[in-house]
């Protein structure tokens, strides 16, 4: 049970999120589908709180001594994430853009940043949660496949065909 809790907690941590939780879970012997499920739930747990409160807390904290600089940087990152989503798609396509932003496991594109960006864009709560959830599942599947070496084998097959 400890390994499930550890994977769950790792997936809740900003910057690490599910991208770190899935490989850790699988290294501890948790099967891919179970690792994805446990880590996705852990990664999604903070999302409603981020959407509803993070922006307000960051705006409030950006004017305070000692924490103002850090909060301003996070606020700026959220605004840039929102602008990146807008540049990627029209207002109608923001759902897909958010899903892909969260779902492609690159540094800084996880559920935390995506949700904060969506809150800056005033995307609806329900569409934000659904897009982020689907993106988290997609990222989990990509990380599990990467852990098992599927991409390495695929790359080798492509290399052999080109030779």
N, CA, C and O of each residue as an XYZ file, in Angstrom:
652
protein
N       0.828     -1.205      0.000
C       0.000      0.000      0.000
C       0.867      1.262      0.000
O       0.469      2.286     -0.556
N       2.052      1.195      0.622
C       2.926      2.360      0.706
C       3.353      2.852     -0.670
O       3.447      4.058     -0.898
N       3.612      1.922     -1.591
C       4.067      2.327     -2.923
C       2.960      3.062     -3.693
O       3.250      3.963     -4.479
N       1.705      2.684     -3.472
C       0.591      3.373     -4.118
C       0.443      4.791     -3.575
O       0.217      5.739     -4.328
N       0.572      4.916     -2.268
C       0.473      6.232     -1.631
C       1.616      7.131     -2.085
O       1.408      8.311     -2.365
N       2.827      6.572     -2.157
C       3.981      7.350     -2.610
C       3.781      7.836     -4.047
O       4.023      9.008     -4.338
N       3.349      6.960     -4.941
C       3.105      7.347     -6.333
C       2.012      8.415     -6.412
O       2.122      9.369     -7.183
N       0.971      8.252     -5.619
C      -0.132      9.207     -5.548
C       0.385     10.582     -5.114
O       0.069     11.593     -5.741
N       1.176     10.617     -4.044
C       1.694     11.883     -3.510
C       2.682     12.545     -4.462
O       2.660     13.765     -4.630
N       3.548     11.751     -5.085
C       4.503     12.315     -6.053
C       3.743     13.009     -7.180
O       4.148     14.075     -7.644
N       2.654     12.410     -7.612
C       1.874     12.955     -8.725
C       1.152     14.246     -8.384
O       0.708     14.962     -9.281
N       1.031     14.550     -7.111
C       0.391     15.796     -6.683
C       1.366     16.971     -6.679
O       0.935     18.124     -6.673
N       2.657     16.704     -6.683
C       3.671     17.749     -6.529
C       3.825     18.543     -7.828
O       4.007     17.951     -8.892
N       3.755     19.881     -7.754
C       3.955     20.670     -8.963
C       5.339     20.403     -9.559
O       6.287     20.086     -8.840
N       5.436     20.532    -10.851
C       6.640     20.294    -11.651
C       6.950     18.812    -11.828
O       7.424     18.419    -12.894
N       6.702     17.983    -10.830
C       6.956     16.548    -10.964
C       5.710     15.887    -11.545
O       5.764     15.250    -12.598
N       4.609     16.043    -10.859
C       3.303     15.553    -11.264
C       3.342     14.085    -11.691
O       4.187     13.310    -11.242
N       2.418     13.732    -12.557
C       2.281     12.363    -13.043
C       3.492     11.938    -13.873
O       3.805     10.750    -13.953
N       4.169     12.900    -14.486
C       5.343     12.606    -15.302
C       6.451     11.950    -14.483
O       7.253     11.184    -15.017
N       6.492     12.245    -13.213
C       7.429     11.593    -12.313
C       6.797     10.426    -11.582
O       7.467      9.440    -11.272
N       5.513     10.537    -11.306
C       4.815      9.509    -10.542
C       4.710      8.177    -11.264
O       4.902      7.128    -10.649
N       4.409      8.198    -12.561
C       4.234      6.943    -13.314
C       5.537      6.142    -13.372
O       5.517      4.950    -13.065
N       6.670      6.747    -13.753
C       7.907      5.954    -13.764
C       8.295      5.428    -12.379
O       8.775      4.301    -12.255
N       8.089      6.237    -11.346
C       8.390      5.778     -9.989
C       7.495      4.603     -9.621
O       7.965      3.601     -9.081
N       6.195      4.728     -9.917
C       5.249      3.650     -9.606
C       5.635      2.361    -10.334
O       5.628      1.281     -9.744
N       5.967      2.483    -11.605
C       6.311      1.291    -12.378
C       7.642      0.697    -11.918
O       7.825     -0.520    -11.948
N       8.563      1.549    -11.496
C       9.829      1.060    -10.939
C       9.582      0.272     -9.658
O      10.308     -0.676     -9.359
N       8.566      0.661     -8.908
C       8.231     -0.053     -7.668
C       7.397     -1.305     -7.916
O       6.996     -1.980     -6.967
N       7.135     -1.620     -9.178
C       6.420     -2.850     -9.497
C       4.925     -2.707     -9.718
O       4.233     -3.714     -9.866
N       4.413     -1.497     -9.745
C       2.992     -1.284    -10.033
C       2.812     -1.391    -11.547
O       3.585     -0.808    -12.308
N       1.806     -2.126    -11.980
C       1.569     -2.298    -13.419
C       1.216     -0.961    -14.066
O       0.731     -0.048    -13.398
N       1.463     -0.853    -15.368
C       1.221      0.385    -16.098
C      -0.176      0.950    -15.936
O      -0.315      2.117    -15.570
N      -1.228      0.161    -16.197
C      -2.582      0.712    -16.064
C      -2.913      1.181    -14.639
O      -3.558      2.214    -14.459
N      -2.476      0.427    -13.643
C      -2.738      0.820    -12.255
C      -1.919      2.065    -11.904
O      -2.411      2.959    -11.216
N      -0.672      2.123    -12.376
C       0.174      3.296    -12.133
C      -0.458      4.542    -12.735
O      -0.487      5.599    -12.106
N      -0.965      4.411    -13.956
C      -1.618      5.555    -14.609
C      -2.832      5.997    -13.798
O      -3.024      7.192    -13.572
N      -3.650      5.047    -13.360
C      -4.859      5.388    -12.598
C      -4.516      6.074    -11.275
O      -5.078      7.122    -10.956
N      -3.600      5.492    -10.511
C      -3.225      6.049     -9.207
C      -2.623      7.442     -9.378
O      -2.975      8.376     -8.658
N      -1.717      7.566    -10.336
C      -1.034      8.842    -10.537
C      -1.963      9.897    -11.141
O      -1.846     11.079    -10.817
N      -2.878      9.484    -12.009
C      -3.834     10.434    -12.586
C      -4.737     11.010    -11.496
O      -5.005     12.212    -11.479
N      -5.198     10.164    -10.597
C      -6.035     10.649     -9.497
C      -5.242     11.615     -8.621
O      -5.749     12.669     -8.235
N      -4.002     11.255     -8.308
C      -3.152     12.150     -7.518
C      -2.887     13.469     -8.216
O      -2.879     14.523     -7.581
N      -2.671     13.411     -9.530
C      -2.393     14.627    -10.291
C      -3.641     15.497    -10.428
O      -3.540     16.723    -10.477
N      -4.809     14.874    -10.488
C      -6.057     15.624    -10.670
C      -6.610     16.219     -9.378
O      -7.366     17.190     -9.424
N      -6.251     15.663     -8.246
C      -6.807     16.131     -6.972
C      -6.637     17.643     -6.760
O      -7.587     18.291     -6.319
N      -5.476     18.228     -7.053
C      -5.334     19.672     -6.838
C      -6.025     20.546     -7.882
O      -6.204     21.741     -7.647
N      -6.418     19.985     -9.029
C      -6.916     20.789    -10.145
C      -8.096     21.703     -9.776
O      -8.038     22.890    -10.097
N      -9.150     21.224     -9.128
C     -10.246     22.142     -8.792
C      -9.799     23.289     -7.874
O     -10.268     24.419     -8.009
N      -8.905     22.992     -6.955
C      -8.412     24.028     -6.041
C      -7.555     25.051     -6.784
O      -7.630     26.249     -6.514
N      -6.744     24.567     -7.719
C      -5.918     25.471     -8.530
C      -6.835     26.397     -9.331
O      -6.641     27.612     -9.359
N      -7.822     25.809     -9.973
C      -8.728     26.594    -10.810
C      -9.468     27.652     -9.989
O      -9.571     28.806    -10.404
N      -9.970     27.261     -8.848
C     -10.826     28.157     -8.061
C     -10.060     29.169     -7.213
O     -10.547     30.277     -6.986
N      -8.861     28.801     -6.741
C      -8.198     29.653     -5.748
C      -6.798     30.152     -6.099
O      -6.392     31.200     -5.599
N      -6.057     29.451     -6.928
C      -4.647     29.790     -7.131
C      -4.454     31.201     -7.671
O      -3.593     31.940     -7.194
N      -5.236     31.565     -8.642
C      -5.096     32.903     -9.231
C      -5.336     33.987     -8.181
O      -4.595     34.968     -8.119
N      -6.361     33.812     -7.366
C      -6.678     34.795     -6.331
C      -5.553     34.893     -5.298
O      -5.179     35.988     -4.878
N      -5.028     33.758     -4.903
C      -3.935     33.737     -3.926
C      -2.682     34.377     -4.519
O      -1.984     35.125     -3.834
N      -2.396     34.088     -5.781
C      -1.208     34.661     -6.413
C      -1.308     36.177     -6.561
O      -0.335     36.892     -6.325
N      -2.467     36.657     -6.947
C      -2.667     38.111     -7.057
C      -2.500     38.763     -5.688
O      -1.828     39.786     -5.559
N      -3.110     38.172     -4.675
C      -2.979     38.692     -3.309
C      -1.520     38.675     -2.856
O      -1.022     39.677     -2.344
N      -0.838     37.559     -3.038
C       0.528     37.404     -2.553
C       1.569     38.195     -3.323
O       2.654     38.464     -2.808
N       1.242     38.574     -4.573
C       2.220     39.297     -5.391
C       2.544     40.681     -4.836
O       3.556     41.278     -5.201
N       1.695     41.186     -3.963
C       1.923     42.516     -3.384
C       2.552     42.456     -1.989
O       2.804     43.494     -1.376
N       2.800     41.272     -1.499
C       3.307     41.107     -0.128
C       4.838     41.039     -0.113
O       5.457     40.512     -1.037
N       5.435     41.582      0.950
C       6.884     41.455      1.079
C       7.267     39.987      1.308
O       6.460     39.204      1.809
N       8.446     39.636      0.955
C       9.024     38.301      1.120
C       8.501     37.281      0.103
O       9.286     36.492     -0.424
N       7.213     37.277     -0.182
C       6.668     36.288     -1.124
C       6.255     36.923     -2.446
O       5.950     36.213     -3.404
N       6.243     38.234     -2.508
C       5.750     38.945     -3.694
C       6.471     38.580     -4.969
O       5.838     38.394     -6.008
N       7.790     38.473     -4.907
C       8.579     38.156     -6.098
C       8.245     36.760     -6.621
O       8.018     36.574     -7.817
N       8.217     35.792     -5.724
C       7.898     34.419     -6.122
C       6.479     34.335     -6.688
O       6.265     33.725     -7.735
N       5.520     34.941     -6.007
C       4.132     34.890     -6.469
C       3.981     35.602     -7.813
O       3.220     35.155     -8.671
N       4.694     36.696     -7.997
C       4.642     37.416     -9.276
C       5.194     36.554    -10.412
O       4.652     36.564    -11.517
N       6.259     35.815    -10.146
C       6.834     34.931    -11.169
C       5.849     33.829    -11.541
O       5.684     33.514    -12.719
N       5.199     33.246    -10.548
C       4.218     32.187    -10.812
C       3.025     32.760    -11.569
O       2.510     32.131    -12.494
N       2.591     33.948    -11.177
C       1.489     34.623    -11.850
C       1.848     34.882    -13.313
O       1.029     34.673    -14.208
N       3.067     35.334    -13.543
C       3.548     35.592    -14.897
C       3.576     34.305    -15.719
O       3.191     34.301    -16.888
N       4.036     33.210    -15.101
C       4.070     31.916    -15.793
C       2.660     31.465    -16.177
O       2.458     30.948    -17.275
N       1.700     31.651    -15.302
C       0.317     31.301    -15.598
C      -0.257     32.137    -16.730
O      -0.969     31.622    -17.592
N       0.054     33.423    -16.724
C      -0.416     34.289    -17.798
C       0.197     33.874    -19.131
O      -0.485     33.851    -20.155
N       1.487     33.546    -19.111
C       2.149     33.100    -20.346
C       1.572     31.778    -20.838
O       1.416     31.577    -22.043
N       1.253     30.874    -19.911
C       0.624     29.602    -20.300
C      -0.726     29.860    -20.951
O      -1.070     29.220    -21.944
N      -1.487     30.789    -20.399
C      -2.776     31.154    -20.988
C      -2.617     31.747    -22.371
O      -3.377     31.417    -23.280
N      -1.631     32.626    -22.541
C      -1.374     33.224    -23.846
C      -0.924     32.170    -24.858
O      -1.274     32.239    -26.036
N      -0.144     31.195    -24.386
C       0.318     30.116    -25.257
C      -0.866     29.285    -25.737
O      -0.919     28.893    -26.903
N      -1.811     29.016    -24.844
C      -3.010     28.271    -25.237
C      -3.826     29.047    -26.264
O      -4.321     28.466    -27.230
N      -3.969     30.358    -26.063
C      -4.725     31.186    -26.999
C      -4.038     31.205    -28.356
O      -4.707     31.127    -29.386
N      -2.706     31.309    -28.373
C      -1.964     31.323    -29.630
C      -2.082     29.996    -30.365
O      -1.998     29.952    -31.593
N      -2.276     28.914    -29.617
C      -2.359     27.582    -30.211
C      -3.693     27.348    -30.903
O      -3.748     26.638    -31.907
N      -4.753     27.921    -30.393
C      -6.074     27.613    -30.944
C      -7.024     28.786    -30.797
O      -6.796     29.708    -30.014
N      -8.079     28.725    -31.560
C      -9.141     29.711    -31.418
C      -9.859     29.470    -30.096
O      -9.602     28.471    -29.424
N     -10.733     30.355    -29.727
C     -11.490     30.197    -28.474
C     -12.222     28.852    -28.451
O     -12.316     28.200    -27.412
N     -12.733     28.455    -29.608
C     -13.450     27.195    -29.722
C     -12.504     26.003    -29.543
O     -12.908     24.965    -29.018
N     -11.267     26.147    -29.972
C     -10.315     25.055    -29.906
C      -9.493     25.027    -28.629
O      -8.551     24.242    -28.521
N      -9.829     25.864    -27.665
C      -9.057     25.912    -26.423
C      -9.118     24.597    -25.652
O      -8.148     24.216    -24.996
N     -10.237     23.910    -25.728
C     -10.370     22.626    -25.044
C      -9.296     21.660    -25.550
O      -8.582     21.048    -24.756
N      -9.187     21.528    -26.870
C      -8.193     20.624    -27.467
C      -6.781     21.123    -27.178
O      -5.888     20.331    -26.878
N      -6.583     22.433    -27.268
C      -5.263     22.992    -26.991
C      -4.840     22.706    -25.550
O      -3.686     22.355    -25.301
N      -5.769     22.854    -24.597
C      -5.465     22.579    -23.195
C      -5.179     21.097    -22.998
O      -4.227     20.734    -22.307
N      -5.997     20.241    -23.602
C      -5.784     18.798    -23.515
C      -4.379     18.438    -24.009
O      -3.664     17.687    -23.345
N      -3.984     18.965    -25.161
C      -2.658     18.664    -25.715
C      -1.538     19.302    -24.896
O      -0.471     18.711    -24.726
N      -1.786     20.506    -24.394
C      -0.788     21.192    -23.558
C      -0.454     20.357    -22.329
O       0.712     20.226    -21.955
N      -1.476     19.797    -21.709
C      -1.281     18.960    -20.525
C      -0.826     17.556    -20.925
O      -0.020     16.943    -20.225
N      -1.335     17.051    -22.036
C      -1.116     15.660    -22.414
C       0.236     15.327    -22.995
O       0.671     14.178    -22.927
N       0.912     16.310    -23.565
C       2.240     16.049    -24.110
C       3.241     16.340    -22.999
O       3.431     17.495    -22.617
N       3.882     15.294    -22.482
C       4.707     15.458    -21.275
C       6.036     16.169    -21.517
O       7.084     15.540    -21.666
N       5.961     17.476    -21.551
C       7.147     18.326    -21.648
C       7.266     19.125    -20.354
O       6.267     19.314    -19.660
N       8.447     19.591    -20.020
C       8.597     20.386    -18.794
C       7.700     21.632    -18.806
O       7.665     22.379    -19.784
N       6.989     21.833    -17.718
C       6.162     23.025    -17.566
C       4.801     22.956    -18.229
O       4.115     23.973    -18.319
N       4.389     21.781    -18.699
C       3.106     21.688    -19.401
C       2.124     20.753    -18.705
O       1.275     20.161    -19.371
N       2.212     20.607    -17.421
C       1.363     19.666    -16.703
C       0.022     20.244    -16.283
O      -0.388     21.314    -16.734
N      -0.642     19.513    -15.414
C      -1.978     19.882    -14.947
C      -1.964     21.201    -14.170
O      -2.878     22.014    -14.311
N      -0.941     21.413    -13.357
C      -0.877     22.643    -12.565
C      -0.820     23.866    -13.481
O      -1.633     24.780    -13.344
N       0.132     23.887    -14.410
C       0.295     25.037    -15.299
C      -0.898     25.178    -16.234
O      -1.385     26.287    -16.457
N      -1.369     24.069    -16.779
C      -2.514     24.122    -17.678
C      -3.764     24.648    -17.006
O      -4.495     25.447    -17.590
N      -4.017     24.208    -15.782
C      -5.199     24.668    -15.049
C      -5.074     26.148    -14.704
O      -6.040     26.903    -14.825
N      -3.893     26.557    -14.278
C      -3.686     27.973    -13.975
C      -3.880     28.813    -15.236
O      -4.531     29.857    -15.196
N      -3.317     28.357    -16.350
C      -3.499     29.067    -17.612
C      -4.964     29.147    -18.012
O      -5.430     30.193    -18.465
N      -5.695     28.045    -17.847
C      -7.124     28.032    -18.189
C      -7.908     28.981    -17.297
O      -8.871     29.600    -17.750
N      -7.510     29.105    -16.034
C      -8.213     30.035    -15.138
C      -7.969     31.478    -15.573
O      -8.847     32.326    -15.420
N      -6.785     31.762    -16.113
C      -6.505     33.105    -16.615
C      -7.326     33.408    -17.863
O      -7.650     34.563    -18.139
N      -7.658     32.368    -18.609
C      -8.453     32.547    -19.820
C      -9.950     32.501    -19.545
O     -10.760     32.668    -20.457
N     -10.314     32.274    -18.290
C     -11.711     32.150    -17.895
C     -12.435     31.039    -18.664
O     -13.613     31.160    -19.002
N     -11.692     29.946    -18.933
C     -12.359     28.766    -19.484
C     -13.298     28.260    -18.402
O     -13.021     28.436    -17.216
N     -14.355     27.663    -18.771
C     -15.304     27.150    -17.790
C     -14.669     26.079    -16.920
O     -13.756     25.373    -17.348
N     -15.159     25.968    -15.703
C     -14.622     25.002    -14.741
C     -14.731     23.578    -15.278
O     -13.760     22.822    -15.257
N     -15.921     23.218    -15.758
C     -16.152     21.843    -16.217
C     -15.269     21.496    -17.407
O     -14.648     20.433    -17.422
N     -15.202     22.369    -18.401
C     -14.380     22.069    -19.583
C     -12.902     22.035    -19.229
O     -12.145     21.256    -19.810
N     -12.480     22.868    -18.286
C     -11.084     22.841    -17.845
C     -10.761     21.510    -17.181
O      -9.755     20.880    -17.507
N     -11.608     21.080    -16.255
C     -11.356     19.823    -15.535
C     -11.353     18.633    -16.497
O     -10.501     17.752    -16.388
N     -12.298     18.604    -17.432
C     -12.353     17.485    -18.380
C     -11.131     17.483    -19.286
O     -10.525     16.432    -19.491
N     -10.751     18.642    -19.836
C      -9.585     18.718    -20.727
C      -8.309     18.337    -19.991
O      -7.482     17.594    -20.520
N      -8.145     18.845    -18.768
C      -6.951     18.521    -17.982
C      -6.934     17.034    -17.638
O      -5.882     16.399    -17.702
N      -8.074     16.479    -17.276
C      -8.146     15.058    -16.932
C      -7.758     14.182    -18.133
O      -6.970     13.247    -17.995
N      -8.307     14.487    -19.289
C      -7.946     13.727    -20.488
C      -6.467     13.900    -20.831
O      -5.805     12.952    -21.253
N      -5.956     15.113    -20.645
C      -4.532     15.358    -20.880
C      -3.648     14.598    -19.906
O      -2.603     14.075    -20.292
N      -4.056     14.534    -18.652
C      -3.298     13.792    -17.637
C      -3.266     12.307    -17.991
O      -2.224     11.661    -17.875
N      -4.398     11.769    -18.420
C      -4.437     10.357    -18.810
C      -3.539     10.118    -20.023
O      -2.810      9.128    -20.080
N      -3.597     11.030    -20.989
C      -2.738     10.918    -22.170
C      -1.261     10.954    -21.779
O      -0.470     10.137    -22.252
N      -0.894     11.898    -20.916
C       0.494     11.999    -20.462
C       0.910     10.741    -19.704
O       2.039     10.272    -19.848
N       0.001     10.195    -18.901
C       0.291      8.969    -18.171
C       0.563      7.809    -19.100
O       1.477      7.017    -18.870
N      -0.241      7.711    -20.162
C      -0.031      6.634    -21.130
C       1.308      6.801    -21.858
O       2.023      5.826    -22.085
N       1.633      8.027    -22.217
C       2.907      8.286    -22.883
C       4.073      7.952    -21.961
O       5.054      7.348    -22.394
N       3.971      8.343    -20.695
C       5.054      8.056    -19.746
C       5.194      6.552    -19.502
O       6.310      6.042    -19.399
N       4.068      5.843    -19.411
C       4.124      4.390    -19.205
C       4.740      3.701    -20.416
O       5.559      2.794    -20.267
N       4.352      4.124    -21.606
C       4.937      3.551    -22.822
C       6.431      3.859    -22.903
O       7.235      3.006    -23.282
N       6.784      5.077    -22.545
C       8.201      5.448    -22.537
C       8.990      4.623    -21.539
O      10.117      4.217    -21.821
N       8.415      4.373    -20.387
C       9.085      3.579    -19.362
C       9.331      2.153    -19.844
O      10.368      1.559    -19.548
N       8.379      1.612    -20.583
C       8.515      0.226    -21.047
C       9.440      0.114    -22.257
O       9.774     -0.999    -22.665
N       9.860      1.226    -22.836
C      10.794      1.190    -23.958
C      10.133      1.115    -25.319
O      10.815      0.875    -26.315
N       8.840      1.311    -25.390
C       8.136      1.221    -26.672
C       8.684      2.227    -27.679
O       8.859      1.895    -28.852
N       8.951      3.434    -27.240
C       9.431      4.455    -28.174
C      10.830      4.140    -28.682
O      11.161      4.440    -29.830
N      11.641      3.545    -27.840
C      12.988      3.154    -28.252
C      12.922      2.078    -29.339
O      13.636      2.148    -30.339
N      12.069      1.100    -29.130
C      11.913      0.028    -30.121
C      11.359      0.605    -31.420
O      11.822      0.248    -32.503
N      10.378      1.488    -31.320
C       9.789      2.112    -32.502
C      10.846      2.912    -33.267
O      10.911      2.858    -34.495
N      11.665      3.648    -32.531
C      12.749      4.415    -33.151
C      13.756      3.519    -33.855
O      14.235      3.851    -34.939
N      14.074      2.397    -33.249
C      15.004      1.451    -33.868
C      14.403      0.863    -35.143
O      15.111      0.683    -36.134
N      13.115      0.566    -35.126
C      12.454      0.048    -36.328
C      12.470      1.076    -37.455
O      12.708      0.722    -38.610
N      12.224      2.322    -37.138
C      12.269      3.374    -38.141
C      13.676      3.526    -38.686
O      13.863      3.724    -39.886
N      14.645      3.437    -37.826
C      16.050      3.565    -38.227
C      16.435      2.410    -39.163
O      17.145      2.616    -40.147
N      15.967      1.208    -38.855
C      16.278      0.043    -39.698
C      15.643      0.168    -41.074
O      16.248     -0.236    -42.067
N      14.441      0.717    -41.151
C      13.786      0.875    -42.434
C      14.479      1.914    -43.303
O      14.490      1.803    -44.529
N      15.053      2.920    -42.664
C      15.737      3.991    -43.399
C      17.137      3.592    -43.831
O      17.729      4.262    -44.678
N      17.679      2.523    -43.276
C      19.066      2.125    -43.587
C      19.167      1.372    -44.872
O      20.261      0.971    -45.269
